[in-house]
Amino acid sequence: MARRSWWKLLTGSLVVILLVLWLASAAAVVIWGSRDRARNADAIVVLGAAQYVGRPSPVLKARLDHAVSLWSRGLAPLLIVTGGMGSGDTTSEGAVSRQYALRHGVPDSAILVEGRGRTTRESLETVADMMQARDLDRVILVSDPFHMLRLAVLAGDLGLTPYTSPTPTSPISANRNEAWRYVLSESIKVPLVFVFGRPDTRQ
């Protein structure tokens, strides 16, 4: 009986510890996504999202609008758009983003395209290579608020100096239920980045 009670106590303690850690991770995701850390940098990096037959989805459009605004403010000379092709696509998210940025006043000479990554980490790895080739490292990362903490961790792991800048017009953030679903998902992914060598899934 004493051994069984000891195991019950240990199991209960572990559950409580894991719950506390998970809640702390969720809080960190929310807090990190609530602050805009944009400042002068070498490049603004827009994380890809879905595109529909050459048109950015509402989520991608919100990210691009915010990135173009940051570029127009002169916070960085380069705009790097990212994202590969999904199943059945005929063009990449990066290519669609480039066309959108061009239509909104960003010159082609200021745009770099990462058009092959199908995960956040794959895109950031290529971005890191682009930056290293130019002897640059400071990046403003643009995505939805829930994405900011994991982006900062991954970018730092790749040798970049990240400044996160969440889009203030995210359609996901406007839907409270959907926003919390993404926050809870990120609250699990962020610890996994630290514990298991930074695995990643597409957002």
KEZA-507306 format. One record per residue (C-alpha): x, y, z; residue in three letters; chain; residue number from 1. Coordinates in nm, 4 decimals, padded with zeros to 6 digits. Each point is the difference from the previous one (the first is absolute). Example, Ala and Ser with C-alpha at 12.3 -4.5 7.8 and 13.67 -1.06 7.14 Angstrom:
KEZA-507306
         X         Y         Z  rest  kette   nr
   01.2300  -00.4500   00.7800   ALA      A    1
   00.1370   00.3440  -00.0660   SER      A    2
***
This chain:
KEZA-507306
         X         Y         Z  rest  kette   nr
   00.0000   00.0000   00.0000   MET      A    1
   00.2825   00.2362   00.0876   ALA      A    2
   00.1652  -00.0597  -00.3384   ARG      A    3
  -00.3298   00.0563  -00.1834   ARG      A    4
  -00.0574   00.3254   00.1893   SER      A    5
   00.3530   00.1119  -00.0853   TRP      A    6
  -00.0592  -00.0623  -00.3711   TRP      A    7
  -00.3322   00.1835   00.0102   LYS      A    8
   00.1691   00.2957   00.1676   LEU      A    9
   00.2821  -00.0005  -00.2551   LEU      A   10
  -00.2396  -00.0261  -00.2937   THR      A   11
  -00.2173   00.2786   00.1360   GLY      A   12
   00.3043   00.2216   00.0548   SER      A   13
   00.1207  -00.0577  -00.3555   LEU      A   14
  -00.3430   00.0860  -00.1395   VAL      A   15
  -00.0065   00.3228   00.2002   VAL      A   16
   00.3527   00.0934  -00.1137   ILE      A   17
  -00.0842  -00.0656  -00.3657   LEU      A   18
  -00.3204   00.2017   00.0313   LEU      A   19
   00.1863   00.2944   00.1511   VAL      A   20
   00.2655  -00.0145  -00.2730   LEU      A   21
  -00.2647  -00.0154  -00.2711   TRP      A   22
  -00.1868   00.2979   00.1458   LEU      A   23
   00.3277   00.1919   00.0228   ALA      A   24
   00.0723  -00.0807  -00.3649   SER      A   25
  -00.3473   00.1174  -00.1066   ALA      A   26
   00.0460   00.3223   00.1952   ALA      A   27
   00.3388   00.0560  -00.1640   ALA      A   28
  -00.1530  -00.0466  -00.3468   VAL      A   29
  -00.2713   00.2564   00.0770   VAL      A   30
   00.2372   00.2521   00.1582   ILE      A   31
   00.2600  -00.0281  -00.2763   TRP      A   32
  -00.2678   00.0439  -00.2657   GLY      A   33
  -00.1393   00.3115   00.1646   SER      A   34
   00.3130   00.2118  -00.0436   ARG      A   35
   00.1386   00.1549  -00.3173   ASP      A   36
   00.3808  -00.0083   00.0167   ARG      A   37
   00.0619   00.1478  -00.3461   ALA      A   38
   00.3095   00.2186  -00.0275   ARG      A   39
   00.2639   00.0817  -00.2592   ASN      A   40
   00.1228  -00.3223  -00.1552   ALA      A   41
   00.1601  -00.1425  -00.3116   ASP      A   42
  -00.3133  -00.1670  -00.1371   ALA      A   43
  -00.3705  -00.0505   00.0616   ILE      A   44
  -00.1020  -00.3655  -00.0314   VAL      A   45
  -00.3610  -00.0937  -00.0720   VAL      A   46
  -00.0943  -00.3556   00.0923   LEU      A   47
  -00.2121  -00.1637  -00.2669   GLY      A   48
  -00.3634  -00.1044   00.0231   ALA      A   49
  -00.2520  -00.1374  -00.2467   ALA      A   50
  -00.0536   00.1504  -00.3433   GLN      A   51
  -00.2954  -00.0652  -00.2272   TYR      A   52
   00.0759  -00.0211  -00.3719   VAL      A   53
   00.2515   00.2804   00.0155   GLY      A   54
  -00.1825   00.2123   00.2569   ARG      A   55
   00.1101   00.0225   00.3641   PRO      A   56
  -00.2406  -00.1400   00.2562   SER      A   57
  -00.1351   00.2472   00.2575   PRO      A   58
   00.2622  -00.1223   00.2477   VAL      A   59
   00.2858   00.0481  -00.2459   LEU      A   60
  -00.1375   00.3364  -00.1144   LYS      A   61
  -00.0052   00.1278   00.3600   ALA      A   62
   00.3620  -00.1069   00.0471   ARG      A   63
   00.1060   00.1642  -00.3267   LEU      A   64
  -00.1827   00.3242   00.0743   ASP      A   65
   00.1801   00.0244   00.3338   HIS      A   66
   00.3374  -00.0816  -00.1555   ALA      A   67
  -00.0439   00.2575  -00.2775   VAL      A   68
  -00.0921   00.2572   00.2644   SER      A   69
   00.3186  -00.0774   00.1931   LEU      A   70
   00.2042   00.0228  -00.3200   TRP      A   71
  -00.1636   00.3335  -00.0882   SER      A   72
   00.1049   00.1304   00.3406   ARG      A   73
   00.3612  -00.0681  -00.0963   GLY      A   74
   00.0644  -00.2608   00.2677   LEU      A   75
   00.1911  -00.2244  -00.2427   ALA      A   76
   00.1198   00.0220  -00.3617   PRO      A   77
  -00.0952  -00.3575  -00.0898   LEU      A   78
  -00.3300  -00.1869   00.0013   LEU      A   79
   00.0284  -00.3800  -00.0007   ILE      A   80
  -00.3174  -00.1905  -00.0843   VAL      A   81
  -00.0196  -00.3708   00.0704   THR      A   82
  -00.2037  -00.3109  -00.0657   GLY      A   83
   00.0001  -00.2887  -00.2435   GLY      A   84
  -00.2695  -00.1753  -00.2032   MET      A   85
  -00.2789  -00.2015   00.1563   GLY      A   86
  -00.1587  -00.3080  -00.1478   SER      A   87
  -00.1669   00.0923  -00.3278   GLY      A   88
   00.1444   00.3519  -00.0079   ASP      A   89
   00.1467   00.1421  -00.3194   THR      A   90
   00.1952   00.2761   00.1701   THR      A   91
   00.1688   00.0506   00.3339   SER      A   92
  -00.1071   00.2134   00.2928   GLU      A   93
   00.3265   00.1887  -00.0368   GLY      A   94
  -00.0689   00.0841  -00.3654   ALA      A   95
  -00.3522   00.1190   00.0787   VAL      A   96
   00.1331   00.2119   00.2849   SER      A   97
   00.2608   00.1556  -00.2290   ARG      A   98
  -00.2664   00.1059  -00.2499   GLN      A   99
  -00.2125   00.1458   00.2786   TYR      A  100
   00.2932   00.1983   00.1395   ALA      A  101
   00.0849   00.1315  -00.3481   LEU      A  102
  -00.3584   00.1195  -00.0480   ARG      A  103
   00.0215   00.1817   00.3324   HIS      A  104
   00.3076   00.2040  -00.0757   GLY      A  105
   00.2962  -00.2169   00.0996   VAL      A  106
   00.2557  -00.0023  -00.2852   PRO      A  107
   00.1195  -00.3304  -00.1372   ASP      A  108
   00.3571   00.0857   00.1023   SER      A  109
  -00.1093  -00.0003   00.3660   ALA      A  110
  -00.1751  -00.3392  -00.0086   ILE      A  111
   00.1534  -00.3430   00.0558   LEU      A  112
  -00.2076  -00.3161  -00.0420   VAL      A  113
   00.0246  -00.3271   00.1896   GLU      A  114
  -00.2393  -00.2166  -00.1974   GLY      A  115
   00.0675  -00.3594   00.1026   ARG      A  116
  -00.0496  -00.0334   00.3749   GLY      A  117
  -00.3015  -00.2017   00.1132   ARG      A  118
   00.0620   00.0485   00.3713   THR      A  119
   00.0889   00.3026   00.2055   THR      A  120
   00.3429  -00.1429   00.0725   ARG      A  121
   00.0727  -00.0811  -00.3662   GLU      A  122
  -00.0852   00.3555  -00.1004   SER      A  123
   00.2090   00.1484   00.2793   LEU      A  124
   00.2962  -00.2232  -00.0857   GLU      A  125
   00.0017   00.1402  -00.3533   THR      A  126
  -00.0463   00.3535   00.1325   VAL      A  127
   00.2981  -00.0524   00.2310   ALA      A  128
   00.2087  -00.1122  -00.3002   ASP      A  129
  -00.1088   00.3093  -00.1954   MET      A  130
   00.0937   00.2253   00.2889   MET      A  131
   00.3321  -00.1714   00.0640   GLN      A  132
   00.0942   00.0349  -00.3685   ALA      A  133
  -00.0468   00.3749   00.0391   ARG      A  134
   00.1713   00.0167   00.3400   ASP      A  135
  -00.3278   00.1079   00.1617   LEU      A  136
  -00.1857  -00.1370   00.3005   ASP      A  137
  -00.2635   00.2395   00.1391   ARG      A  138
  -00.3529  -00.0895  -00.1097   VAL      A  139
  -00.3477   00.1268   00.0778   ILE      A  140
  -00.2234  -00.3072  -00.0031   LEU      A  141
  -00.3600   00.0572  -00.1108   VAL      A  142
  -00.2747  -00.2527   00.0623   SER      A  143
  -00.3074  -00.0463   00.2180   ASP      A  144
   00.0318   00.0717   00.3736   PRO      A  145
  -00.0217  -00.3646   00.1048   PHE      A  146
   00.3022  -00.0795  -00.2187   HIS      A  147
   00.2414   00.2562   00.1438   MET      A  148
   00.1655  -00.1902   00.2854   LEU      A  149
   00.0825  -00.3114  -00.2020   ARG      A  150
   00.1271   00.2154  -00.2865   LEU      A  151
   00.2356   00.1835   00.2332   ALA      A  152
   00.1353  -00.3267   00.1427   VAL      A  153
   00.0515  -00.1599  -00.3414   LEU      A  154
   00.1584   00.3103  -00.1535   ALA      A  155
   00.2375   00.0380   00.2928   GLY      A  156
   00.0958  -00.3660  -00.0325   ASP      A  157
   00.0928   00.0665  -00.3654   LEU      A  158
   00.2325   00.2869   00.0892   GLY      A  159
  -00.2367   00.2850  -00.0767   LEU      A  160
  -00.0740   00.2943   00.2285   THR      A  161
  -00.3820   00.0029   00.0035   PRO      A  162
  -00.2367   00.2887   00.0714   TYR      A  163
  -00.3580  -00.1251  -00.0078   THR      A  164
  -00.2809   00.2175  -00.1369   SER      A  165
  -00.3465  -00.1605   00.0067   PRO      A  166
  -00.2550   00.1173  -00.2539   THR      A  167
  -00.2675   00.2088   00.1742   PRO      A  168
  -00.2694  -00.0940  -00.2532   THR      A  169
   00.0252  -00.3792   00.0196   SER      A  170
  -00.3314  -00.1681  -00.0967   PRO      A  171
   00.0949  -00.2783   00.2396   ILE      A  172
   00.0361   00.2399   00.2919   SER      A  173
  -00.3383   00.1507  -00.0851   ALA      A  174
  -00.1636  -00.3379   00.0657   ASN      A  175
   00.0421  -00.0675   00.3719   ARG      A  176
  -00.0698  -00.3733  -00.0176   ASN      A  177
   00.2360  -00.0520  -00.2908   GLU      A  178
   00.2681   00.2166   00.1615   ALA      A  179
  -00.0055  -00.2053   00.3190   TRP      A  180
   00.0193  -00.3215  -00.2011   ARG      A  181
   00.3233   00.1231  -00.1580   TYR      A  182
   00.1352   00.1244   00.3337   VAL      A  183
  -00.0595  -00.3406   00.1589   LEU      A  184
   00.1680  -00.1697  -00.2948   SER      A  185
   00.3027   00.2295   00.0280   GLU      A  186
   00.0146  -00.0543   00.3768   SER      A  187
   00.0870  -00.3623  -00.0784   ILE      A  188
   00.2284   00.0674  -00.2979   LYS      A  189
   00.2190   00.2565   00.1755   VAL      A  190
   00.1189  -00.2401   00.2756   PRO      A  191
   00.0575  -00.2676  -00.2656   LEU      A  192
   00.2319   00.2395  -00.1818   VAL      A  193
   00.2188   00.0088   00.3097   PHE      A  194
  -00.0260  -00.3673   00.1027   VAL      A  195
   00.0128  -00.1915  -00.3284   PHE      A  196
   00.2410   00.1889  -00.2191   GLY      A  197
  -00.2438   00.2545  -00.1410   ARG      A  198
  -00.2507  -00.2060  -00.1971   PRO      A  199
  -00.2527   00.2005  -00.1982   ASP      A  200
  -00.3274  -00.0155  -00.1880   THR      A  201
  -00.1513   00.2292  -00.2580   ARG      A  202
  -00.2238   00.2900   00.1109   GLN      A  203
***
